[in-house]
Amino acid sequence: MTSTAQTASGAKAVIDTNAVRAEIGKDRLLKMYRQMLLIRFFEERASECYQQRKIAGFLHAYIGQEAVQTGFYDHLDPKRDATVTSYRCHALGLLCGLDPKELMAELFGKVTGNVRGKGGSMHFFSKERNMLGGHGIVGGQIPVGTGAAFSAKYKKTGGVSVTYLGDGASPQGTFHESLNMASLWNLPAIYVIENNMYGMGTACTRASSVQDIAAAKAPGYNMASFTFDGLDLYASWKTAQQAIALARSGKPVLIEAKTYRYRGHSVSDAATYRSAEEVDRYKALDPIERIKVDLLAAGWLTEAGEEQAREQVLAQIMEAVKFSEESPEPPLTELTRHVYAE
């Protein structure tokens, strides 16, 4: 099997999946497969709970995009590497090692939640794991990620920052300002545009003057760029490996993952602006199914083992839902807590 990606020089490169699979190794690959299942099942169950009115506010599912952040996070060390993302932050919370119980409880608005029920779906955070939050303002996370990269350089930690943003954030002013600063100061910053083709209900083709965003815009900042198939875990993992090596050497990188969200912008979005044929075409490229088929063909996974993995992950998610349902609501005293530093 092979897939294509665009290298830092802009040339098309063929990714040999057999070689990448061997480089990753069986244990790491199976771990990533389970992480992708965890994200998928978490999002599916959370969406169901939202429809049942157990979750209020907004809920933006990451279903379909699992390969992107999973492939990247495998290379990161939370002790020195920082990550930050948009309002679609559930996957990053799970990948950085936060307990599904505390994340689901946060969605439920319970005091046992990640930020004690005060942030909801869009604002997961972990100081201990250097996960600098989900951000509800489009493009609001980009300067934060740039600041984290500046901190790493200033303190000489050897760390990098990885900022995830949607295609809808790339036209924002913060995008230009941050990339210009990162390049000017040679910051260890990586910006990953997860182009899922739509910013809310607006197609990327109607919002961006260029369609290959990273390849077109990176030269203007004297930055390296990569473009890869965001539905392919191997392409994500290999691109991340190369980009992180560049960033650690003080060269900021702009990346575009061509991906697709299988659900609407949020759970309340019926996504009538897309055709059923388009959705079906991308569902046929399901990143979880693709890696499952590859693992089975390589003999690294059996049908029985795959079924067991699904059952175990689903049980973990159901336990998180039960925990959330049984957890208490925040007391009124929480209104004045965490407003100022204590």
C-alpha positions in Angstrom: 0.0 0.0 0.0 1.1 3.6 -0.7 -0.3 7.0 -0.2 0.9 10.5 -1.2 1.9 13.5 0.8 3.5 16.8 -0.1 7.0 17.3 1.4 8.5 20.5 2.9 9.9 21.4 -0.5 6.4 21.1 -2.0 7.1 18.0 -4.0 4.8 15.0 -4.0 6.1 12.1 -2.0 4.9 8.6 -1.9 4.5 7.1 1.5 5.3 3.4 1.7 2.8 2.2 4.3 4.7 -1.1 4.7 7.8 0.8 5.6 6.0 3.2 7.9 4.1 0.4 9.6 7.4 -1.3 10.3 9.0 1.9 11.6 6.1 2.5 14.0 6.0 -1.1 15.3 3.2 -3.3 16.4 2.7 -2.1 19.9 2.7 1.6 19.1 0.4 1.1 16.1 -2.1 -1.0 18.1 -2.1 1.7 20.8 -2.9 4.4 18.2 -5.7 2.2 16.8 -7.2 1.9 20.3 -6.9 5.7 20.7 -8.8 6.3 17.5 -11.5 3.9 18.7 -11.6 5.8 22.0 -12.1 9.1 20.2 -14.8 7.7 17.9 -16.8 6.0 20.7 -16.5 9.0 23.0 -17.8 11.3 20.3 -20.6 9.0 19.3 -21.8 8.4 22.8 -21.5 12.1 23.7 -23.6 13.0 20.6 -26.3 10.6 21.8 -26.3 12.1 25.3 -26.6 15.5 23.7 -29.6 14.4 21.8 -31.1 13.1 25.0 -30.5 16.5 26.6 -28.1 15.3 29.1 -25.5 17.7 27.6 -26.2 21.4 27.1 -24.5 24.1 25.1 -22.4 23.2 22.1 -20.8 19.9 21.1 -18.5 19.6 18.1 -17.6 16.0 17.2 -14.2 14.9 15.8 -15.7 11.9 14.0 -13.8 11.2 10.8 -10.7 13.3 11.7 -9.2 10.9 14.2 -6.1 10.0 12.2 -4.8 13.6 12.2 -4.1 14.3 15.9 -3.5 10.6 16.7 -0.6 10.4 14.3 0.9 13.6 15.6 0.5 13.0 19.3 2.5 9.8 19.1 5.6 11.9 18.6 5.0 14.4 21.4 6.3 14.5 25.0 3.8 16.4 27.2 6.6 17.2 29.7 8.1 19.6 27.2 5.8 19.8 24.1 2.7 22.0 24.2 -0.6 21.5 22.3 -3.6 23.7 21.7 -6.7 23.4 19.6 -10.0 24.8 18.7 -13.5 24.2 20.1 -13.3 20.7 18.6 -11.1 19.6 21.5 -12.3 16.2 22.8 -9.8 14.2 20.8 -6.8 16.2 22.1 -8.0 15.8 25.6 -8.2 12.0 25.2 -4.9 11.8 23.4 -3.0 13.7 26.0 -4.1 11.2 28.6 -7.0 12.8 30.4 -9.5 10.4 31.9 -12.6 9.9 29.8 -14.6 10.2 33.0 -13.6 13.7 33.7 -14.0 14.7 30.1 -17.5 13.3 29.8 -18.4 14.8 33.2 -17.3 18.1 31.9 -19.7 17.8 29.0 -22.4 17.0 31.5 -21.5 20.2 33.4 -20.7 18.2 36.6 -18.3 19.3 39.3 -16.2 16.2 38.7 -15.5 17.5 35.2 -12.1 18.5 33.7 -12.6 22.1 34.7 -15.3 21.5 37.3 -18.2 21.8 34.9 -17.4 25.4 33.9 -15.9 24.9 30.4 -18.2 22.4 28.7 -17.4 20.9 25.4 -15.1 23.6 24.0 -12.7 24.2 26.9 -10.8 21.1 28.0 -7.5 22.0 29.5 -4.5 20.4 31.3 -1.6 22.3 32.8 0.1 19.0 33.8 0.0 17.6 30.2 0.8 20.9 28.5 -2.6 20.9 26.8 -3.3 24.6 26.6 -7.0 24.3 26.0 -9.8 24.2 23.5 -10.7 27.7 22.3 -14.2 28.8 21.3 -13.1 31.8 19.3 -12.1 30.9 15.7 -8.4 31.4 15.5 -8.1 32.3 19.1 -5.7 29.5 19.9 -3.1 30.4 17.2 -1.4 33.2 19.3 -1.5 30.9 22.3 0.4 28.2 20.4 2.9 30.8 19.2 3.4 32.0 22.7 4.1 28.4 23.9 6.7 28.1 21.1 8.3 31.3 22.3 8.4 30.0 25.8 10.1 26.8 24.7 12.7 28.7 22.9 13.3 31.3 25.6 13.5 28.6 28.3 15.6 26.3 26.1 13.4 23.3 26.9 13.8 21.6 23.5 10.1 21.5 23.2 7.8 22.4 20.4 4.2 23.6 20.2 1.6 22.1 18.0 -1.4 24.3 17.2 -4.5 22.7 15.6 -6.9 24.9 13.6 -9.6 24.5 11.1 -9.6 25.7 7.5 -12.0 28.4 8.7 -9.3 29.9 11.0 -6.7 30.3 8.3 -8.3 33.6 6.9 -8.2 35.1 10.4 -5.8 38.0 11.3 -4.3 36.0 14.1 -3.1 33.4 11.6 -1.0 35.9 9.7 0.3 37.7 12.8 1.3 34.4 14.5 3.0 32.8 11.5 4.9 36.0 10.7 6.2 36.2 14.3 7.0 32.4 14.4 9.1 32.8 11.2 10.7 36.0 12.2 11.9 34.6 15.5 12.6 31.0 14.4 10.2 29.5 16.9 9.7 25.8 17.3 6.1 26.1 16.2 3.9 23.7 14.1 0.5 24.9 12.8 -1.7 22.1 11.6 -4.7 23.1 9.5 -7.3 20.4 9.7 -9.1 21.1 6.5 -12.4 19.3 6.8 -13.8 21.2 3.8 -16.3 23.3 5.7 -16.2 26.2 8.2 -19.6 25.7 9.8 -21.8 25.6 6.7 -19.4 27.4 4.3 -17.3 25.4 1.9 -13.6 26.1 2.0 -13.8 26.9 -1.7 -16.0 29.9 -0.9 -13.9 31.2 2.1 -10.3 30.7 1.0 -8.7 32.2 -2.1 -6.4 29.2 -2.3 -7.3 25.5 -2.0 -3.9 24.1 -1.0 -3.6 26.4 2.0 -0.3 25.4 3.5 1.5 25.0 0.2 0.3 28.4 -1.0 0.7 30.4 2.2 3.9 29.0 3.8 6.3 30.6 1.2 5.0 34.0 2.2 6.3 33.4 5.7 9.5 31.6 4.6 8.2 28.5 6.3 8.4 24.8 5.4 5.0 23.2 4.6 3.5 19.8 4.3 0.2 18.6 2.9 -1.1 15.1 3.6 -4.1 12.8 3.5 -5.8 13.4 6.9 -7.8 10.2 6.5 -4.5 8.2 6.6 -2.9 7.5 9.9 0.4 6.5 8.3 0.6 9.8 6.4 -0.2 11.7 9.5 2.4 9.9 11.6 5.2 10.3 9.0 4.4 14.0 8.3 4.4 14.6 12.1 7.8 12.9 12.4 9.4 15.2 9.7 7.7 18.4 10.9 8.6 17.9 14.5 12.2 17.3 13.6 12.2 20.6 11.7 10.5 22.5 14.5 13.0 21.2 17.1 15.8 22.7 15.0 14.1 26.1 15.2 12.2 26.0 11.9 8.4 26.7 12.1 6.2 24.6 9.9 2.8 25.0 8.4 0.8 21.8 7.6 -2.5 21.0 6.0 -4.3 17.8 6.6 -7.0 17.1 4.0 -9.7 15.5 6.1 -13.4 15.3 6.5 -15.9 15.5 9.4 -18.6 12.9 9.1 -21.1 14.9 11.3 -22.3 18.5 11.0 -20.3 21.4 12.4 -21.9 20.7 15.7 -24.5 18.1 16.8 -27.3 20.5 16.2 -26.2 21.0 12.5 -28.0 18.8 10.1 -25.4 19.6 7.4 -27.9 20.0 4.6 -25.3 21.9 2.7 -23.6 18.6 1.8 -24.8 15.9 -0.5 -25.4 12.3 0.8 -23.1 11.2 -2.0 -20.3 13.3 -0.8 -20.6 12.1 2.7 -20.7 8.5 1.6 -17.6 9.0 -0.6 -15.6 10.1 2.4 -17.1 7.5 4.8 -15.7 4.9 2.4 -12.3 6.2 3.4 -12.9 5.9 7.1 -9.5 6.3 8.8 -10.3 3.7 11.5 -11.5 1.2 9.0 -8.5 1.7 6.8 -6.0 1.1 9.6 -8.1 -1.9 10.8 -7.9 -3.5 7.4 -4.2 -2.9 7.2 -3.5 -4.3 10.7 -5.5 -7.4 9.8 -3.7 -7.9 6.5 -0.3 -7.5 8.3 -1.3 -10.1 10.8 -0.9 -7.7 13.7 -4.5 -7.9 14.6 -7.1 -10.7 14.5 -10.8 -10.4 14.1 -11.3 -11.6 17.7 -8.7 -9.2 19.0 -10.4 -6.3 17.1 -13.8 -7.2 18.5 -12.3 -7.4 22.0 -10.6 -4.0 21.6 -13.9 -2.4 20.6 -15.8 -4.0 23.5 -13.1 -2.8 26.0 -13.1 0.7 24.7 -16.9 0.9 24.5 -17.1 -0.3 28.1 -14.7 2.4 29.1 -16.9 5.0 27.5 -20.1 3.6 29.0 -18.4 3.8 32.4 -17.6 7.4 31.8 -21.2 8.1 31.0 -22.4 6.4 34.1 -19.9 8.3 36.2 -21.1 11.6 34.7 -24.7 10.8 35.2 -24.1 10.0 38.9 -21.7 13.0 39.6 -23.1 16.0 41.5 -23.9 19.4 40.0 -21.5 22.2 40.9 -22.5 24.0 44.1 -23.3 27.7 44.0 -19.9 28.4 45.7 -18.2 27.4 42.5 -19.4 30.6 40.9 -16.7 32.6 42.7 -13.9 30.0 42.6 -11.1 30.1 40.0 -12.0 33.6 39.0 -8.7 34.9 40.5 -5.5 33.1 41.2 -5.5 31.3 44.5 
